[in-house]
Amino acid sequence: MTRRYHFVQVDVFTDRAFAGNPLAVFADARGLSAGEMQTLAREMNLSESTFVLPPETPNAVKRVRIFTPGKELPMAGHPTVGTAYVLARQGAFDLRDGATEVTLQLGIGAVKVAIEAQDHEPRFVWMEHREAEFGAVRDDRERVASALGISPEDIDADHPLQVVSTGVPFLFVPLRSLAAAGRCRSNASALAALPGDAGEGVYVFTTETVSREASIHARMFAPHTLDIPEDPATGSGAAPLGAYLARYGLVSNAPETRFICEQGIEMGRPSRIHVDVRRDGERITGLRIGGQAVIVGEGDIFWE
């Protein structure tokens, strides 16, 4: 008997179609096994696809499983924001004008999202992140630079190469310039050969930007771990980036700081990720990322 599964494709962290990071949302994935979800994620061949199920934990309204073409992730940013947007558009939540807060069950547990609506239509989605975990600092700048196809002088020597995570670990590599970011290349074998902890992806960034509205320009490469040569927008990287920037004095030490991270420009898919960092003195007390989304299509997958 043929099974039919409906999906919606949405571009996340953008206010226009065919920009941002595309996502396939299967809003009713009941009856699919984990292996079948992985097969569908490979078929969609996007950075991630999500599969929505009834919740298994108290207070959560939905359970969301997130798959790259290569593996399941415990959490991710653009899939959570995009899925919340699609579900809100489908009427899964009782939206009111202003912000409506709901809880989604991800692989890491309960995650709060806030959907900002106008005339009962979703306009913007915020996703809370847990406290950032800082890993060891790497001292092999030459080897990391070589793996990225740049010179060691392109890396900012004033700030560390360090793995930071709010659920998915990334190696943060500070660069001196926008030109250096443009020279970076995705090389699966070179990145896989990095010794020690290099996270699930290598996240390069610089304070030189293309847009005057943005404070950070970023790229993220994960061909060696997630089958993602380059990601157009990485919400699960932008939140720990906010913690990194706060710890090392690259953003204001005010009680709350917001900035925009631009990503995907080199791919022709410009993205804008809003990052909110809250702190009490030196202690970071809150992290969240947010953005807009646009539905670009929908369809059905048939499973024999």
C-alpha positions as CSV (number, residue, x, y, z in Angstrom):
1,M,0.0,0.0,0.0
2,T,1.4,3.4,-1.0
3,R,1.9,5.9,1.8
4,R,1.8,9.6,1.1
5,Y,3.7,12.2,3.1
6,H,3.1,15.9,2.5
7,F,6.0,18.4,2.9
8,V,6.4,22.2,2.8
9,Q,9.6,23.8,1.6
10,V,10.5,27.0,3.4
11,D,13.4,29.4,3.1
12,V,14.6,30.4,6.5
13,F,16.5,33.6,7.8
14,T,15.2,35.6,4.8
15,D,12.2,37.7,3.9
16,R,12.3,36.7,0.2
17,A,12.0,33.5,-1.7
18,F,15.1,31.7,-3.0
19,A,17.4,33.2,-0.4
20,G,18.3,32.0,3.2
21,N,18.5,28.4,4.1
22,P,15.9,26.0,2.5
23,L,14.2,23.4,4.7
24,A,11.7,20.6,4.0
25,V,9.1,20.2,6.7
26,F,7.1,17.0,7.0
27,A,4.4,18.3,9.3
28,D,2.9,14.9,10.0
29,A,5.6,12.2,10.0
30,R,3.6,9.5,11.9
31,G,4.3,6.1,10.5
32,L,7.9,6.9,9.4
33,S,10.8,5.0,10.9
34,A,14.1,6.8,11.7
35,G,15.6,5.0,8.7
36,E,12.9,6.2,6.4
37,M,13.3,9.8,7.7
38,Q,17.0,9.6,6.9
39,T,16.2,8.3,3.4
40,L,13.8,11.2,2.8
41,A,16.3,13.7,4.1
42,R,18.8,12.3,1.5
43,E,16.1,12.5,-1.2
44,M,15.4,16.2,-0.3
45,N,19.1,16.9,-0.3
46,L,18.9,20.1,1.7
47,S,21.0,21.0,4.7
48,E,18.2,19.7,6.9
49,S,14.7,18.2,6.7
50,T,12.4,18.0,9.7
51,F,9.8,15.5,10.7
52,V,7.0,16.5,13.1
53,L,5.5,14.0,15.5
54,P,3.2,14.0,18.6
55,P,5.2,15.2,21.7
56,E,6.4,12.7,24.3
57,T,7.3,15.2,27.0
58,P,5.1,17.4,29.2
59,N,4.3,20.9,27.9
60,A,5.7,20.3,24.4
61,V,3.2,20.9,21.6
62,K,5.2,19.0,19.0
63,R,8.2,16.7,18.7
64,V,10.6,17.6,15.9
65,R,13.3,15.3,14.5
66,I,16.0,16.9,12.4
67,F,18.0,15.1,9.7
68,T,20.8,16.3,7.5
69,P,21.5,14.1,4.4
70,G,24.0,12.2,6.5
71,K,22.7,11.9,10.0
72,E,20.1,13.0,12.7
73,L,21.0,16.1,14.8
74,P,19.9,16.7,18.4
75,M,19.0,20.3,17.5
76,A,19.6,22.9,14.9
77,G,18.6,26.5,14.4
78,H,17.1,27.0,10.9
79,P,15.1,23.8,11.1
80,T,13.6,24.8,14.4
81,V,12.8,28.3,13.3
82,G,11.4,27.1,9.9
83,T,9.4,24.3,11.4
84,A,7.8,26.6,14.0
85,Y,6.9,29.1,11.2
86,V,5.3,26.4,9.0
87,L,3.3,24.9,11.9
88,A,2.2,28.4,12.9
89,R,1.0,29.1,9.3
90,Q,-0.9,25.8,9.4
91,G,-2.7,26.7,12.6
92,A,-0.9,24.3,14.9
93,F,-0.6,27.1,17.5
94,D,-3.1,29.6,18.9
95,L,-1.4,32.7,17.7
96,R,-2.1,36.1,19.1
97,D,-0.8,39.4,17.9
98,G,2.6,40.1,19.6
99,A,4.6,37.1,20.8
100,T,3.3,33.6,21.4
101,E,5.6,31.2,23.2
102,V,5.5,27.5,22.6
103,T,7.7,24.5,23.5
104,L,9.0,22.0,21.0
105,Q,10.6,18.7,21.9
106,L,14.0,18.3,20.1
107,G,16.6,15.7,20.5
108,I,18.2,17.7,23.3
109,G,14.9,18.1,25.1
110,A,12.4,21.0,25.5
111,V,13.2,24.1,23.5
112,K,11.2,27.3,23.7
113,V,10.3,29.3,20.6
114,A,8.5,32.7,20.4
115,I,6.4,33.4,17.3
116,E,5.8,37.1,16.7
117,A,2.6,37.6,14.8
118,Q,0.6,40.4,13.2
119,D,-3.1,39.9,12.2
120,H,-2.7,36.3,13.5
121,E,0.0,35.7,10.8
122,P,3.6,34.7,11.9
123,R,6.2,37.3,11.0
124,F,9.3,36.4,13.0
125,V,10.5,33.4,15.1
126,W,12.9,33.4,18.1
127,M,14.5,30.2,19.4
128,E,16.0,30.0,22.8
129,H,19.3,28.2,23.3
130,R,20.8,26.6,26.3
131,E,24.0,27.7,28.0
132,A,27.0,27.6,25.8
133,E,29.8,25.1,26.5
134,F,33.3,26.2,25.7
135,G,35.8,23.5,24.6
136,A,39.5,23.4,24.4
137,V,41.4,26.1,22.5
138,R,43.4,24.9,19.5
139,D,46.9,26.1,18.8
140,D,47.4,24.6,15.3
141,R,46.4,27.7,13.3
142,E,48.6,26.7,10.4
143,R,46.9,23.3,10.0
144,V,43.4,24.8,10.3
145,A,44.3,27.5,7.8
146,S,45.6,24.9,5.4
147,A,42.4,22.8,5.7
148,L,40.4,25.9,4.8
149,G,42.6,26.8,1.9
150,I,43.8,30.1,3.4
151,S,47.1,31.3,4.9
152,P,47.7,31.4,8.7
153,E,47.9,35.2,8.4
154,D,44.3,35.2,7.4
155,I,43.3,34.0,10.9
156,D,42.9,36.7,13.6
157,A,45.7,36.0,16.1
158,D,44.1,38.1,18.8
159,H,41.2,35.6,19.4
160,P,41.2,31.8,19.9
161,L,40.2,28.9,17.7
162,Q,37.8,27.2,20.0
163,V,34.9,24.7,19.9
164,V,31.7,26.1,21.4
165,S,28.3,24.4,21.6
166,T,24.7,25.0,22.6
167,G,23.7,21.6,21.4
168,V,25.9,21.1,18.3
169,P,29.6,21.9,18.6
170,F,31.3,24.1,16.1
171,L,35.0,25.1,15.7
172,F,35.0,28.9,15.6
173,V,37.8,30.4,13.4
174,P,38.1,34.2,13.6
175,L,39.3,35.8,10.4
176,R,40.9,39.1,9.7
177,S,38.9,40.2,6.7
178,L,36.0,39.7,4.4
179,A,38.5,38.8,1.7
180,A,39.9,36.0,3.8
181,A,36.4,34.6,4.3
182,G,35.8,34.6,0.6
183,R,39.0,32.6,0.0
184,C,37.9,29.7,2.3
185,R,37.1,26.4,0.6
186,S,35.1,23.4,1.7
187,N,37.4,20.4,1.6
188,A,36.0,17.2,3.2
189,S,39.3,15.3,3.3
190,A,41.3,18.2,4.7
191,L,38.8,19.0,7.3
192,A,38.3,15.4,8.3
193,A,42.1,15.1,8.8
194,L,42.2,17.8,11.5
195,P,43.3,16.1,14.7
196,G,41.4,16.4,17.9
197,D,38.1,18.1,18.5
198,A,37.0,20.1,15.4
199,G,33.3,20.0,16.2
200,E,30.6,19.0,13.8
201,G,31.4,22.0,11.5
202,V,34.0,24.7,11.0
203,Y,32.5,28.1,11.4
204,V,34.6,31.0,10.1
205,F,33.7,34.6,10.8
206,T,34.9,38.2,10.5
207,T,33.7,41.6,11.7
208,E,34.0,42.9,8.2
209,T,30.6,42.6,6.5
210,V,28.8,43.2,3.2
211,S,25.7,44.7,4.7
212,R,25.8,47.8,6.9
213,E,23.1,46.2,9.0
214,A,25.2,43.2,9.9
215,S,27.9,43.0,12.5
216,I,29.3,39.6,11.6
217,H,30.0,37.8,8.3
218,A,30.1,34.0,8.6
219,R,30.5,30.8,6.6
220,M,30.1,27.2,7.9
221,F,31.6,24.1,6.4
222,A,30.6,20.5,7.4
223,P,31.3,18.2,4.4
224,H,33.2,15.8,6.6
225,T,30.6,15.2,9.3
226,L,27.1,16.2,8.1
227,D,27.4,15.9,4.3
228,I,26.9,19.7,4.1
229,P,29.7,21.3,1.9
230,E,28.5,24.7,3.0
231,D,25.5,25.9,5.0
232,P,23.6,29.0,3.8
233,A,22.6,29.9,7.4
234,T,23.5,28.2,10.7
235,G,21.3,29.1,13.6
236,S,22.9,26.4,15.8
237,G,26.2,28.1,15.2
238,A,25.1,31.7,15.5
239,A,24.0,31.2,19.2
240,P,27.3,29.9,20.4
241,L,29.0,32.5,18.2
242,G,27.1,35.1,20.3
243,A,28.6,33.5,23.5
244,Y,32.1,33.5,21.9
245,L,31.8,37.2,20.9
246,A,30.6,38.1,24.4
247,R,33.3,36.2,26.2
248,Y,36.1,37.7,24.1
249,G,34.8,41.3,24.1
250,L,33.7,41.5,20.5
251,V,30.2,42.7,21.3
252,S,28.9,45.2,23.9
253,N,28.9,44.1,27.5
254,A,25.5,45.6,28.0
255,P,22.9,43.5,29.8
256,E,21.3,42.7,26.4
257,T,23.0,42.9,23.0
258,R,21.4,42.2,19.6
259,F,23.2,41.9,16.3
260,I,22.8,40.5,12.8
261,C,25.0,37.8,11.4
262,E,25.1,37.6,7.6
263,Q,25.8,34.2,5.9
264,G,25.3,32.4,2.6
265,I,26.4,35.4,0.5
266,E,29.2,33.4,-1.2
267,M,26.6,30.8,-2.1
268,G,24.1,33.3,-3.6
269,R,21.7,32.7,-0.8
270,P,22.0,35.7,1.5
271,S,20.8,35.1,5.0
272,R,20.2,37.3,8.1
273,I,20.3,35.7,11.5
274,H,19.4,37.8,14.5
275,V,21.3,37.0,17.7
276,D,20.3,38.1,21.2
277,V,22.8,37.8,24.1
278,R,21.8,38.5,27.6
279,R,24.3,38.8,30.4
280,D,24.8,39.6,34.1
281,G,28.2,41.0,34.4
282,E,30.6,38.4,33.0
283,R,28.0,35.6,33.1
284,I,25.9,34.9,30.0
285,T,22.4,34.4,31.1
286,G,20.5,33.9,27.8
287,L,21.1,33.2,24.2
288,R,18.5,33.1,21.3
289,I,18.5,33.4,17.6
290,G,15.7,34.5,15.3
291,G,14.6,35.3,11.8
292,Q,12.0,35.4,9.2
293,A,10.9,32.7,6.8
294,V,9.1,32.4,3.4
295,I,7.2,29.3,2.1
296,V,8.3,28.6,-1.4
297,G,6.5,25.3,-2.3
298,E,4.9,22.1,-1.2
299,G,4.3,18.6,-2.4
300,D,3.9,14.9,-1.6
301,I,6.3,12.0,-1.3
302,F,5.0,8.6,-2.1
303,W,6.4,5.6,-0.2
304,E,5.7,2.1,-1.6
